[in-house]
Amino acid sequence: MPASSASEAAAAVFRIESARIIAGVARIVQDVGIAEELAQDALVVALEVWPESGVPDNPGAWLMATARHRAIDLVRRKETYARKLAEVGRALRHEPPPEPTDEDIDDDLLRLIFTACHPVLAREARIALTLRLLGGLTTEEIARAFLTSEPTVAQRIVRAKRSLATAGVPFEVPVGTDRAARLASVLEVVYLVFNEGYAATAGDDLVRPALCEDALRLARVLAGLVPAEPEVHGLVALLEFQASRTPARTGPDGEPVLLADQNRSRWNRMLIRRGLEALERAGDGPYSVQAAIAACHARPVRYEDTDWATIAALYDRLMTLMPSPVVALNRAVAVSMSEGPAAGLALVDELVDDPALTGYHLLPSVRGDLLERLSRREEAGAEFERAASMARNARERELLLERVARARS
């Protein structure tokens, strides 16, 4: 095999298997930072060896074994691990480590997810570390996805690893109440990664499909690892439904297409079916309720057949589970569709002075839409203009400015 082909194969396999390799090594060294370095070392060895010897029959297992051998060698050299090594016994010193079983790998991946999303880390650090260790993204890719400088992302990742080591965060799956709290952190990170891909906060593109795909893949992995957790299935269902609409959310030139105007034949019916299957295993938590709302949008073939009354009722339930001004704003939209724009506008007007929505461009955007439906066009134009001045995403800003022009024409 040509050297270039072997190198490309090594890089491709590593991209796929890196999370499992890092997880398997972290179980040995108990440090995700060191584990990532050893996994990278294994890739370097592959890049040196494979062009000469050829790609192994099981390249993923080869990388795993190489990284694990290096991890054990490192542990041996650490004086602080001398007592632990003595307890392990002579077998470890003279025999190769056993190949991990599928169950071992799954357990290690679960440990890695819970470690990368530990609450000791700030939200931004959790996201960056998760995308790095579990998503296999490079620092450059993470920076580009979140419109952040590469040095900033690199610093976040380094600090995150250091914080985990300093805090002595164990490489384990927590139990009891601690597990419930940590699972919430894990789900939040996956949810935030997907949302940034689904509706980019800033930049020139409305949607970043790669981020959506990474988040959905992580959610599916998590559902496979903890199948008894209903809220994990709720999150999977929500992301499947949302991802199903991605092809129809933008036009030929990348311009946003509103839900009412989307060509539903472009919705991915396979993802919708997967979402409905996951919803059957979901519970009654916040992600599950949001998934039920998304299902109300996904089921009808026509926008006109949307069950807005059920959506409004589901938002009532969501307000009891996770009350927030943003949820209240979404509830107002549902009420406006089921009871009329005047009813929705009354609810939106109650939110105008909420400090949590200061600078939130969707508040004046929703208010402008309701005013337009009430034929108060001049007021609607002013709201759309205010929303455009707040929007950080170029595509959203263009759409809002178009609505300003239409309202004033």
N, C-alpha and C positions, 0 to 999 in steps of 0.2 A: 504494500500500500504506500502511495506517495506520502512524504512527510506532512505535506499540507493537509491531506485528507485525514491523517491520523490526529493531527492537532485540532482540526475542526471537530472531529468526533469526540475528542477529549473535552473540548469546551462545551459541546452540545450536551453530552452526558452529565457533565458537572452541573450545568444549569438546571437540569431536571432533577438530579439526585442530591444537590448540595444541602437542602434542608434535612434530608434523612442522614446524610453523612455528618453534618454538624451536630444533629441531635444525638446520634450514636456516640460520637466522640465526647460530647459534653457530659454524657453519663459517666465517662471515665475520669475526665479532668475536672468536672464540676465548675466549669467556667466557660461561658458562651464565647467570650472574646478569644480565649486560647483555642477553643474548639474550632472557631472559624479560621484561625491562622493555620491550624493543623490540616483542616480540610483543603485550604489553599495550597499547602505544601504537597498534599497528595496530588493535586492537579498539576503542580509543577513537575513532579516525578513522572506523571503520565505523559506530559508534553515532551519529556526527555526520553522516555522508554518506548512508548508506543510507536513512534516513527521507525524504530529499529526492530522491535519484536512483533509489531502488529497489534491491532486492537483486540483485547481479550474477548472471550466468548460472552462473559458477563461483566461488562465494563463498570457497571455501577457497583457490583460486589467487589471488584478489584480496587476501586477508589476507596470504598468503605474499609476494606481490610488494610490498605496502606495507611490510611489516616488513623485507624485504631491501633495499629502497631506503633506508629509514631507517638500516639497518646500514651500508650503503656511505657514506651521508652522514656518519655518525659516524666511520667510519674515515678519511675524507678530512680531517676536522677535527682528528684526532689528530696532533700534530706528530711523535710517536714512530713513526707509520706512514708518514712522508713518503718514506723511501727505498723502502719496500715498494710504495707507490703508484706511484712513479716507474718501478719495474720492471714493474708491471702494464701501464702504458702509457696512451696517450691514449684508447684505445677505452673503457676503464672510465670515464674522466672525461666522455665525451660520448655514450656509447651505453647504453641500458638493459641491465641484466643479463639474460642468457639465462634462460629458464624452466628450472627444474631438471627433469631427467628422473626417471622412477620409480626408476632405479638410484641417482641422486644422493640422492633422498629416503630410500631404504632405507639407504644408507651413512650418511647423517646421523643417522638414528634409532639405528643401531647405535652410532655414536660417542657419542650422547647417553646411551644406556643404560650404556655402559662408563664414561662420565665421572661420571654420577650415582651409580654404585655403586663408585667408586674406593676402594680400601682405605685411603687416607689419611684417609677419613672414618670416624667411629664408626658402629657398626651403626645406632643410632637415627637418626643424621643421614642415612645412606644411604636408609633407609626413607622418611623424611619427604621428602627431595629427590626420590626416585623417584616417589612418589605425587603430588607437586606438579608435576613437569615432564612425566612420562610418563603418569600416571594422570589428570591434569587436575583433581585434587581441590583445593579451597580449603583454606586454613589451618584454618578452622573445621571442615571436614569431617574432616581428618586428626586434629585434636584430639579430635573426638567419637568417631571410630573407635577411637582408642587410649586413650580416657579420660584425656587429658592436657589441660592448660590451653592455650588458644589462644596466649598469649604464649610458652609454652615451645616449642611447635611452631614458631612464627614465628622464635624465636631460633635454634632448631636449623637451620632453612632458611637464615637469613642467615649463620650461622657456617659452614655447609657451603659455600655459594657463596664466602665469603671464603677458606676453607681451600683450596679448589680453585685460586682465583686466586693466593693466596700461594705455594702449592706449585708453581705453574706447570704444573699438570696439563694436558698437551696434549689437545686435542679430536681424538682419534683412536681407531682400533681397534688395540689392541696386537697384537703378533705373538709367535710362539714361546712360550717358557715364561711370559713376562709375560702373554700372552693367556690361557693356561690358568689362571693364578692369578687374573686379573681376572674371568674367566668364572665361577669358583667364587663370587666375591663377588656377581656379578649374580644367579646362581641362588639364592644364599642369601637375598637380599633378597626376591625374588619368592616364595620358599618361606615366609619368615617372614610376609609380608603375607597370604598365603593362610591360613596357620595361625591367625593372629589373627582372621580372619574365620570360619574353620571351627569354632574352639573358643575363644571369647573368654576372655582371661585373667581379666578382671574385669568387673564391671557386672551389669546385670539381664538381658541377653540372652545366650543360649548361642551363637547364630550371628549373624554380620553378613554377610548375603549380598552386599552391595555390595562389600565388601573381597575376598571370594572371586572375584567377577566381575572386579574390577580386576586381581587377580593372574593369573587365568587368561588374561585378554586380553593381559597383558604377556608371559606365557609363550608364547602362540601367536604373538605378534609376533616374539619372539626366535627361535622355531623357524623362522619364515619367513625371518628375516635370516641365520641361521647353520644351514642345513639339514644340514650335514655333521657337526654336533656331536651324537653319540649321547646324551650326558647331558642335553642340552636337551630332546630328545624324551622322555627318561625322566621329566623333571620335568613336561612337558605331560601325559604319560600319567597320572602320579600325581595331578595336580590334576583332570584330567577324571574319573577314577574317584571321587575324594573328593567333588567337586562333584555327581556324579550322585546321591549319597545325601542331599544337603542337605534336600530336601523331607520326607524321612521321619525326620529326626533330632530333630524337635520335634513335640509334640502340639498340639492346638487352642489351648491357652493358653500355648504357648511352652515347655512343660516338656520336659526331655530324654527321648528314647526310646532305650534301649540297643539295640545292634546286633542282639541276639537277638530283640528285640521289634519291630523295624522292619517296616513293611508294604512289602515289596519291589516291589509293584506301583507304588509311588510313586517308585521309583528311576527316574532319567532314562536310558532305554535308549540314546538318541542319544548322550549323553555317554559312556556305557560303550563304545559302538562306536567313538567317536573315541579313547577311551583305548586300546582294543585296537589300533587302527591306529597310534597313536603308539608303543605298546609294541613293535611290530614293527621300528621304526627305532631303538629305544633300545639302550643298551649294557649294561655290567655294573658301572656306577658306583652310588653310594649312592642316587640318586634313581630310577635304573632298577630296582634291587632292591626299593625301597619300592613302586614301581609294580607290580612283579610280585606283591608281597604283596597290594596293593590289588585286583589282578585276580583273585586267588584268592577274595576276598570278593565281587567284582562278578559273576563268572560264575554261581554257583549260584542257582537260583530259590528254594531253601529254605535257611535257616540251617543246618539239620541236615546238609546235603550239603557243607558247607565242608571243604576239604582241609587240615586243620590240620597234618598231618605235613609237607606241602610248605611251609606257612607257617613252621613251626618251622625247617625246613632253610634257607629263605630268610633267616630271622633269623640263623642261624649265619653265613651269607655276609655279612650286613650287619655283624655284629660284627667280622668281619675287615677290612671296609672303613672303618667308622667306629665303633670300640668306644666305648661310653658306657653309663653306668648306666641311662639311659632306654631304650636299645635292649635292654639286658639284661632290663629289667623287661617290655618287650613280648614278648621271646623267652620269658620265664617263663610269660606268659599263653598263648602258643601251645603250649608244652610241656604246660601243664595241660589243654589241650583235646585234645591228641593222646595223652598218656600218663596223664592223671588229675590231680586237684587236689593230691594229695600230692607228686607230682613237681614241680609248679609251685611249691608252697609252699616246698619245699626250696631252690629257686633264689631265690625272693623273700627268704627269710630271710638269704641271703648278702649281700643288698643293704641290709639294715636299717640298718647302721652306716655306710653310704657317705655321706661328708659332702656329696657333690654332690646327694644326694636329701633333704637336710635341708629340711623345709618343703614338700616336693613332695607335694601331697595325693593324687596317684594311687598312691603307694606304699602307704599304709595302706588306700586304697580297694581296690586289687587284693588285698592281703593279706586284707582283710575278706571279699571275694568268695570267695576260696579257702577260708577258714575256714568260711564259710557252706555251701559245697558239701560240706565234710567234716562238717557237722552240729555244728560247734563254735560254736553260735549266740551265746553270751554273749561269747566272744572276738571274734567277727565284729562284734557291735554296738559293742564298744569301739573297734575299728579304724575302723569307719564314722564313729563320733563324732569320732575324732581327725582323720580326713580332712575332715570337715565344718568343723572348727575352722580348718583350713588353707586351705580353698577360698576364693578371692576372687570367684569368679563366683556370683552369687545363685542361679541355676538349678541349678548343680551342687551347691551347698550344700543346697538344698531336697531334691534327690534323695537325697543322702547321709543327711540326717536322716530321710527316709522309710524308708530301709533300716535305720537304727538302730532305728526303731520296729518294723519287721517282724521284725528279728532277735531283739528282746526280747519279742515278743508271745507 
